[in-house]
Amino acid sequence: MPNYSWPPMASRKVMGQRLSRTDGIEKASGRAKYNSDLNKPGMLHAVVLASPFAHAKVKSIDTSEAEKHSGVAAVRVVAPAGTEIQWAGWEIAIVAASTELAARDAVKKIKVEYDMMPHVVVENDLKKVKTRAKPAGEQLEGDPDQAMKDADVTLEASYGIPTLTHCCLEPHGQVIGWGTDGKVEFNPSTQSVTSIRGDLARLLSIPATDIHVHQDHVGGGFGSKFQPDRWGVEAAQLSRAAGGKPVKLFLERSTELMIAGCRPSGFLNVKLGAKKDGTLTVWQSESWASGGIGGGGSPPIPYVYTKIPNRRQNHTAVSLNTAPIRAWRAPNHQQASYLTCAPIEDLAAKLKMDPLDMFIKNANLTQREDTYVRQLKKAAELSDWKKLWHPRGDAGKGPIKRGLGIGVNTWGGAGHDSTARTTIHPDGTVEVELGSQDLGTGTRTIIAQVAAETLGLRVPDIRVKLGDTNYPPSGTSGGSTTVGGVTSSTRKATVNALDKLLAEVAGGLGAPVDQLEAVDGKIQVKGNAAKSLTWKAACQKLGVKTVSETGSNVPREAPKEGLNTGGVGGVQIADVSVDVETGVVKMNKLVAVQDIGLVVNPKTAESQVFGACIMSICGALMEERIMDELTGRMLNADMEFYKLAGIKDIGEIVVHFEIDELNDKRGVIGLGEPPAIGGIAAISNAVANAIGTRVPTVPMSPMNVLDALSGRKS
């Protein structure tokens, strides 16, 4: 049985190094090609006619004039007469034409009559949604009624966090061609190169082997780009109707923001009780959420502090006439962290207690007491908590008030199913192939590092091939599972391939295979560089043969192997300044302390946290979907009014990983989700500390801050 274990931390030469991404120059220079950049010969451009109404029934549809328009090759009716439209942006028809302009002009000629129906698109007041509310049932632990009576101090408050859209900079879509030979060439923007083929095959009722998927890069996904979607299926049908010409269909920005996925809202009415020393004793809450027609899942509250002994929780899912929710980088965790950390902070303020002490004191109510205590103390050190924190209402004179706040996170992150193939050629070339995808997180780079470490080579010596269904299957990039899956499969494949190569050269070096090693570009007798062959010379021993071996990560077996595991904690502390005259919040610093396991590349891992923190800043200060109750439409479905942070809005981001032998022994753990969780809570708590009162509903826009200061409801 080969030894697949990771090399000891102290002996690694490539893994653990702060290397730049192998595709960094390609992307920074603009040479990287995304599928939305594709322009194939004879390609048609498709445009969607979307419903302007949130709830209606299609009475009639006439596409005859569009079909006659110059340049139009095919028209598909997606919502025929009788279809009940459940949200604004619903696809009604799609036109494919020789140019995008021709397709847009033709779409305008489609005549649709609707029968209007009542709609509900706003859920912040549970009393107004009436029959759209679906209670999930009560969860009960201990005796919360008696515990509330016995508590030395109680808090009763309400909080809200709005729906956010994914806002991927590369919209959802694809280029697809359904040839006359029955073969489909599929170039999507996806987080799931392997499985999207099977999904599309089922929807088209053709064999998966008739579909070839290829993607080099993806311009954002965050959990929203797994399925081929209705526009993918319809684009394929348009291609078929047009004689197999490739069809390019990427959603325009307004439609993208309305229907391509969102993170659900979260609202909370809570009663919280504690002893005089800050020990939490009771939690009672009524929560509700929605992101769309299917409602909103129950956030895991109380978050992280799950062992509060007395709890009563009721959650309600609210169905809205908006497009369905999609996974969004730690589904339900951002909401849960905010809806838990904010009341804990407010209860600490009521006790006139330092919230850092309160979070630490109650760490025994978490699943990782030692981890959170250690991380809270480290984050406090990095943020100068002792120097800068102050009680509420004690922010000094002048209009600029400074404050600090805490947020926490947890996540799983164990590796998904993944198979890699490593091929060693006689000329010394090494290829590693996986049907995985690089979302921009550095997946190519860490695969190359693992392969180079195993084979005793440098990263430039490894050719990593991703994004194609001709390569061995690998799982979807979601749930922070990619890094564990692909590093484990790559490690196994390269160990297997190396063993075959060693068997070829063992005789020439006069040593058994188990006494050989690959190190520093050579195959040598262990510890004896004098008895060695250069890598190229060793590979030449293959003659005309190649060595090609696979390796797989199987999640149910992974815990026994130790290459990857799951389960992490993290703490973030925000430092903000607030102008109480204008309501403008400025980020000074966001500190992120994160448990991570074995770190393949600290630089790309740190970059992951930077991105997560920036997303938290957007969500805390400016980002939200704004719906008009009267028309049922999204009012800010564009990049002008759907606000995202710019470089001047970010402030300083400080990242601290716990890189040591103890954590390293846990194996590789995914990092995409956890650092995107606690930032909103930390920033909200920092604003409350700065201005002396809670802004109950994020984002903490100037209007919401000024409303809180004046006592008005946001």
N, C-alpha and C positions, 0 to 999 in steps of 0.2 A: 504493500500500500504506500503510495507516494506520500511524502510529508508536505502537506499544503499549508502548514502553519506560517504565519507572517514571520519574516526574519526578526530577530531581536531588535528592539528599538535602537540600541546603541550601535548596532552594526549596519544599519541601513545607509545606503549611499545616495539613493534617488528618492525613495519615499520619505516624506517628512520635510523635503526641501521646498523653499518658497520659489517655485518656478512660475514663470509667466505662461499664460495659456498658449498652446501650440497654434491656435487659430486667432490669436489676438491681433497680429498685424493684418491678417486678411480682413478681419472685421473693421478694425480701426481705419484701414485704407479704403474701405468701401468695395473691396473686391469680392467679399463673401456674397454669394447669391442665395437669396431666399426664394421660395417657390412663388411668392407674389412678384418676384422680378422676372419670372420666366416669360418669354415671348417666343413661342414655337412657330415654325412655318405653317401658314394656313390657319393659325389659331383664331377662334371666335371669342368675342367678348360678351359676357352675360351680365344683365342688369335685372335686379329684383324690383317688382312692383309690390310695395308693402302696404298693409292696411293702415289707414290713418286713424282708425277707431279702435278703442280698447275692448269693446264687446259689441258684436254685431253678427248678423247672419247674411251671407252672400245671397242676394236675391237673383241676380243675373250677372253674367260676364260675357263680354263680346271682344274677341281678339282679332277680328277679321281685318280691321284697318292696320293693326300692328303687323300682321303677317304679310301685308302688301308693301310695307315700307321698304325702301331701298336698302339693301345690305342685310336684311333679316334672313337668317338661315333656319331658325326654328323658334317656336314659341311653346312653352309649357304652362298649362293652367294647374296651379298647385292647389287652389281652393275653389272648386267648382260650386255651382249654385247649390245652396243648402248647407254649405259649410258654416259652422258656428265659429266665429273668430273670437279668441279669448284674450288677445292683447294687441296693442298698437305695434306695428312692425311685422305682424304675421305675414308670411309670404303668400301673395295672391297669385302671381304669375311671374314667369321669368322669360326674358327674351335674349336670344343669342344672335349676334350680328357681326359683320366683318370688322366694325369699329365700335368702340365704346360709345361714341357720340351717336351713331346710328341706333344702337340698342337703347340709349336713353330717350331718344326722340320717339322710338317705336313704343316704348313703355307708356309714354304720355297718351298714346292713341288707344289704349285699352280702356274700355268702358265697363265700369262696375257699379251695380246698384246694391245698396246695403239696406237691411232693416235694422235699425238701431236697437240696442238692448242696454239695460242698466249696467253700470260698471262701478267697481270699487278699486281704487289704486293707492289709497293712503291708509296706513294701519297704526299710526302713533296713538290714536284714541281707541282702545278696545271696545268701548261702548258703542261706537259708531259703525262697526263692521257687521254687527248683528249676526245673521246666519252664516257669514263667512268664517266665523271662529269655530275651531274644532278642538275642544279640550283633550289633552292627552292622558288625563288621569292623575291622581295625587300620589306622590311618593312621600312616605312617612318613616321617620327613624326617631326612636326615643319618645320623649314627651315634650314637644315644643311649647305647648300651652303653659305647663308648669314651669318649664325652664325660663320662659319669658317673664313670668311673675317673679321668679327668684333672681333674675339678672340684676346686677348693681347699676348697670347703665344700658339703655336701649337706643336704637336708632331706627327711625322709620323714614324712608326716602324713596325716590323714584329716579330712574336713569334710562337713557336711551342711546342706541347706536344705530345709525341709518344703514340702508341698503347702499352698497357700492357696486359699481360695474367693474368688469375685469379690465376694460380699457387697454387691451393688447395693442401695441404699436403696429404690429402686423395683424391686420384684421383676419377673422376666420374666413377660410375659403380654400381654393385649390385650383390647379389646372388638371383637367382630366380628359382623356381620350378613349372612347369605346370603339375600337377598330372594327372593320368589317369581318376580321378573322375571329371576333368574339373576345379578343384580349383587351384588357383595360389597363392603360398607363395612368397611374394616379400619383399626382404630386401635391399633397396637402400641406397645410401648416398644422402640424399635429404633435402631440406629446406621446403618441403611441403608434410608432411605425409598424410594429408587428401585428398588434391586435386590430388596428383599424382596417386592415385588409379583410379579415374575417367578418367584421361588422358590415362592411360595404357589400361583401359577397352575399350575405344573407338578405340584405335589403334589395339587391339587384337580382336575387335568385339565380346566381351563377356560381361555379366552383371558385373557391379562394385561389386556387392555382392559376386561374385566368386573370388574376389581378397582380400587377407589379407596382409596389410602392417605393418611391424614392424621395428623400428629403435631406438636404445638407444642413440647413439652419432653420430655426424657428424664432420669429420675433415676438416672443412672449406667449404665455399660455396660462400659468398660475392655477391650473386645475380645470380650465375651461375647454381644452382642445383634445378630447379623447375620441369623440364620435365623428363619423363622416357627416352627420347632420343632414337635414332635409335639403340644404343647398348643395351638398355633395352628391346626393342621389339624383337630384334634378339636373345638375350639370352633366352627369353621366348620361342621362336620358336625352338631354339636348344634343350631346355629341353623337349619340347613336342616330338620332333623327336627322342630323346634319351629315350623315355619311361617314362618321368616324373622325371628323375634324376635332382637334383638341379645343376644349372650352375653358376659358379662364373666368372664374367667378369668385371674387373676393368681396365681402360685404363693404358697402360704403360706411363711413364713420357713424352717421346717425343711426343706421340700422344696426350696426355693430354694437353700439352702446345700448340699444333697446332690447335686442333679442339674443345676443351671443353670450349671455351668462352674467350672473351677479352674485355677490355675497349677501345673504339675508340680513335683515335688520335684527335687532334685539332690544326688547324693552323689559323693564323690571320694576315692580313694586316690592320692596323688601323691608322686613323687620329683622334686626340683628341685635343680639344681646351678648353681654360680656360681664366678667367680674371686674372689680375695681383695678386689678393688676393687669387688665387687658386680655385675659384668657377668654377666648370665644366659646360661648356655651350653646347658642341657639341661632338657627337660621330659618326664617319663614319667607317664602317668596311666591309671587305670582308673576310669571314671565310670559311673553308672547313674541312672535317673530313672523316675518314673511319676507320672501324675496320674489314671489310670483304666484302663479296659479296653484302650485302644489303646496303652498304654505311655507313654513320655516321650521327646521329641526330644533330640538330642545338643546340649548347650550349646556355643557356639563358644569352646572353651578351647584354648590359653591366650588369654584375652580381651584385646583391644586390643594386647597385646604378642605379636603373631602371628608375628614374625620371629625368635623364638628358634631358633637354627640347627639344633638337634638335638631331635627330638620323636618320641615314640611315644605314641599315644592309642588307647584301646579304650573303646567305649561300649556299654552294654547297656540296652535298653528292657524295663521290667518291666510285665507286664499285671496289673492289679488288678481286683477286683470292686467298682469304684467307677465313677461316671459319667465320661464322657469329658472330657478337658481342652478348654479353649478359650483362644484368644489372650488374653493378659493384659498389656497395656501394655508392649511390648517383649519379645515371647516369647523365652524362654531367655536373655535378656541379664542379668537380675538374678542368675540362678543363676551364669552364667558370670563376671560381675564379682566376685561373692563368692568363687567357687571358684578364681579367679586371684589377686585382690588379697590374700586371706588368706594363702596360702602365700608370696607375695612378701614381705609384711610379716613373717611368721615367719622367713623366711630372713634378712632384714635384721637381725632381733633376734639371730639366731644369730651373725651377723657383727659384732654390736655396732655396727651402722651406722644412721644416721638414715634411716628409710624414705623420707622426702621425697627425700633424695639418691639413693636407689636407684631410685625411680620416675623421677626426672629422668635419671639416668645411662643408663637403659635405654630412654629415649624414642625412640632411633634404631631400636628394634625394633618401633615402631608405624608406622601408615600416615600419621601426622600429627605428626612429631617436633616441629616448631616450635610447633604449636598446643598440644600437651600440656605442653611445657616452659613456655610462657608461662602456661598455665592453672594448672599446679601452683604456680608462683611466686606468681601472683595469689591463689590460694586460701590459700596459706600466709600471705601478708600479711594477708588478711582474717580469718584465724583466729588471728593472733598465734602462729604455729607456733614461731618462734624463742624466744619467751618461755615458752610453755606446754608444749611437747613435752619429754619426758624419756625416758631409756632405760627399758626394762622393769625392774620391781623397784625403781624409784627414784621412787616416787610420794609419798614423805613419810610422816610419822607420822599416826596417827589412822585411824579406819575409813573415812573418805571419801577415795577415790582418784580423781584426775582424769587423763584421757587423751585423746589426739588420734589420728585415723586417717584414711586416704585410701581413696577409691574412684574408679574411672574409668568413663567411658561412651563409646559411639559409636552412631550411628544413621544412617539414610538420610534419609527425610522429604521426598522429592520429591513434587510434586502429582499427584493422581489425575485421571482423566477428569472433566470438569465442563463443563456448558453453562449459561450465565446469559442471562437476557433482561432488557434494560433498556427501559422504556417511559417516554417523556416526553409528558405530556398538555398540552393547550393552556392549562390553568390553572396550569402550572408544576410540577404534581405529578410526582415521579419515583418509579417502582417498579422494584425489582430482584427478580427471581424465580428461584429455583433449587430443584430437587428434592433439596436437601441437608438437613442436620439440624444443630442446635446442641446439642452434648452438655453444654452448660453452660460451654464454653470461651471464649465470646465471639465465635462465628462470625458472628452477626448484626451485631455491632458492627464487626468488621473489614471486612465486606462494605460496610457503610454508609460507613466511612472511605475505602475505595478509591473508591467511587462519588462521594462528596462531593469528594474530591481531584481526580478527573478532571473533574467538572462545575463546579468552582469554587463549591461550595455548602457548607452546614454538615451535620453528621450528622443533626440533626432534620429536615432537608429530604428525607431519603431514606427511603422505605418499603421495608423488606426483607421479602420473603415467602419462607419456607422450609417444609419439612416436608410437601409435598403432591405427589402424582404428577401433578397437573394442570400443574405447573411443569416446565421443562426438566430432563432427567436429570442427576444429579450422583452421584459415586462414594460408596462407603461411607466412614464416618469410622473408619478404622483405619490403623495404620502411620504415624501423623503425616502423612498425605497431604492432609487436608482444607484446611488453610490455603493451601497452594500451589495446589491445584486451584481453589478458589472465588475467591481473590483474582485469579488470572490470568484466569479466565473473566469475572469482573466487570469487570476492567480493559478487556478487549477489548470486551465488550458496551457499556460506557459510552462508550468512545472511538468505536465505530461509531455509537451513537445521537447523540453530540455532533456528529459530522461531518455527519449528516443535518440536525440543527438549524442548524448554522452555514451550510449551503447555503441554508436558507430565509431567513436574515437577512442574508446577505452583501451582497445588492443594496442593502438599506436603509442599510447602514453604508459602502457605497462601497469595499469592499475584498474581495479574493479570499479564499476559505475558508482558505487556508494562512496568511493574515495575521491571522486572528482567534483569540481565545483566550477561555476561560471562567475567570474569576477573581473572587473576592470578590463572588459573587452577580450578576455581570454578564457579558454577552458584549461584548467590546470589541476594537478594533484593538490588536494586540500593543503593549504599552507605552504606550498612549494611552487613559487612562480617560475623556478628554473625548469620544471617539468611541465611545460604548457604548450598550447597551440593558440595562435590568435583566433579570434572568433571567425574570421573569414577563412582561415586555413582549416579550421575544424569543420566548417560547413562544406568546404570543398570535398571533404571525405564522403559526402553524400552522393557524389558522382552526378547522375542525372535525376536522382530521386529528390523529392521534397518531403519534409516532415510536416504533417498536418494533424493536429490533435485538438479535441474539444474539451471543455470543462464546464460544469454547470453549478449554479447555486440553486439549491432546492430548499425553500424556506423552512419546511418542517425538519430538515436535517441540520440546518445552519447553526442552531444553538449548540449542538454537540461539537461542531467543528471549530467554532469560535472565530471564524473569519469576519462575521458581522453579527451584531446584536441590535437590540432596540431599547428605548427607554432613557430619556434625558430630562434634565431640568435646566432652567435658566432664569436669570434675573436681569431686568433693565431698570436703570435710573435715569430720569430725564432732568435736565437743568434748563429752565426757560426764563425769559423776561417778558413781562406783559405791560403794555402801555394802557393804563386804565382810562385814559382820555379817548383813545382811538379803538381800544379793544384788540389791537394787533398783538399776536403772540410771536415771539422770536425764539427759535431754538438756539440755545447756547451749546449744549452738549447732550448726547445720548450715549450712555454707557451700557454695553451688552456683555454680560458674563455668561458663558455657555458651556455646559457639559457636552462633549462631542465624541468621546471614544478615541479610536486611532485616527490620527490626522494624516491623510495622504499628502495633502498640499496645503500648508497653512495660508498661503497667499490667496488661492482660489476659495478656500473656506472663509477667510476673512471677507472676501468680496461678496460671498453669499449673505453674510450678516449685514454688510453695508446696504445691499439691496433690500433686505428685509426691513431694516430700520427706516430706510427712505419710504417704503410703502406704509409703515406705521405713521410716519410724520404726515404723509398725505392724508391718511385716514383720520388722524387726530385733529388736523388743523383746517382742512379744506375740502376733502373729497366726500361727495354724497350724490345720490340720485334724487332729483327733485321732480316729483310728479304733480301734474295739474289735476285737481279733483274734478273740475268741470269737464274738461275735454278728454281726460284719461291719458294724456300724452306726457312723455318725458320732456321737461322744459330745457334741460341742459345736455341734450344728446349731441354734443360737439366738443371740440378741443378748446373752444374759447371759454365756455362756461362750466364745463366739467373740469374742475380745477385739480391740477397735479403740481407737486412741488418742483421748483427750479433749484439750481445749484445754490442760490443765495438763501433759500429757505431751509437748508439742511442743518447748518451748524456743524460742530465737530462730532464725529462718531468714533467712539473708543471701543475696541473689541478685545475681550480677554478670553482665551480658551484655557481650559484646564488640561494642558499637555503634560502628562507624566506617565510613569510606568503603570500606575494603578488604573488610570482611564484607558491607556493603550491596550491593556490586556482584555478589554471588553470587545475589541475588534472594531470594525468600521461601523459608524452609525450615521444615518442621514441627517442633513442639516437644513434642508430647504424650508421646512415649516417652523420649527421652534422659535427662531429669533424674529419671526414676523408676528408674534403673538402679543408679547407684553408691552410693546411700545406705546400703544394707544392708552392703556391704563396708566403707564408711567407719566406720559405727557399730560393727561387729564389731571392726575394727582398733583403734578408740578404746578399746573395753572391754579388749582384750588389753593395750594400752599402759597402761591405768589399773591393772589388777589383777595384771599381770605374767605372765599365762598365758592361753592361748587357750580360749575357749568354742567348742568345735569345731562344735557344731550350733546353729543359730539356731532359734527366737528366743532372745534372751538374757534369758529369764525369770529371776526370782529362783532358782528351782530349778536351772536349767541353770548359772547363774553360781556358785552354791554348790557344785554338783557339780564344776565345773571347779577351783574353789579347793581342794576336798578331794581332788582326784585321781580322783574317780569319773567314769565315763562317763555322759553325759546320756542 
